[in-house]
């Protein structure tokens, strides 16, 4: 049984339709990514899943419960990290965690969580004095302090420097290893590619694609490119005759073969048959970025 | 209940850590009481003040400082800041309710006002012969209703303002009007009679506090008006208040 099930979710604010029709389900133990351009309806969708907003149509079920009707029971079991949600300036790290721990029946040990998140030496630091990355880690810690079965993390690494972002990714993987199901809202394709088992791309309030990151890329932008320098001259037709090859171009001494399918295998086999050695051989595959552009017509933010 | 206790504990700590807020709210009126009490003329009976000493006449206005600071200045700005920064929204995702945070802030306001009033009455009595409230029941009633009216106005400001800036913009005029009609900026004997009369009915109702403190039972009409203001402003605030 899926941990989260969203069926035909619809949400409007007055005349503005924020979510037109969104359906997906999240299985236990997976990291599920929700991607999409700004204003696509990502945050509204997870707010409905979190029980912060009442859907205008469709259904949401989390751990078999309705977030609006069984909110009190669900909040014991679901940790939420919201976008742009801060703490009082003078609140200290340890105080924040102890306070939030007191809300739950079976909380994690605050002191251990502080250490796990690398905030051990910031225990008595007021919120105001924390760096962006430290604030973000504290925010993640607050979402985890109730020992949740599901964690919903919205724009986890926005505003972090690359190192802090990588540290946070490691943290999320460790959380998943503890068996927590994670919903990750993000507009960083690299983050989704690295962390997510499956992603839903939302655009204009609808799910436009739902797959694993690799599956999504190979389905949406299947083209690959192979570049190499042949040890002796080769004729184009050696490659254009191969199934799946769409183009062969040259730049200087470099040959570039573009195509789909088992391109690398086909090209290297031809080269071997003709006893040509390929120097500087590189396989260029499309990334989730390319798939995102293809699906939404927009560049992902970075 | 456990969560509320923890929230109250932490919010009290944050309030005291802020330092300037409790300082202005409690220590400033006390310091002014001491200053006026040390001036001999401040302690002489004067027919201008209804046969009271100036310090007796002015003490209720000093109490207005505590009330106004706490209820229509600090409270709405703290709540608006918490809302703007997403503190309330974040709490809404946990088993604790943001209402617990609101309740904790109200408890802190009430406690501040209680401590401020007790210190002002105590120091005035011990050091400067200001009598203890002569009509304790009337005084308690006037203080409770005046406080309720001001807290309701403070909550209304917090409910109407969408941002911290807007809350400050709304709170400052309400605060200044409260202070002015409470006779803080200018002692009321210097004000024209019609302004003094308006002040009788402006929260927290300084004349009712003065009557009950130094003379007799307060008039019922101002008390009734404080009740009406508390109910209307409180209900409107409850209707308008948003957690985010």
Interface residues (C-beta under 8 A of the other chain):
Chain A: X50 X51 X52 X72 X75 X76 X78 X79 X80 X82 X84 X85 X86 X87 X88 X90 X91 X95 X98 X99 X100 X102 X103 X104 X142 X146
Chain B: X2 X3 X6 X7 X10 X13 X14 X17 X18 X82 X85 X86 X87 X89 X90 X92 X93 X94 X95 X96
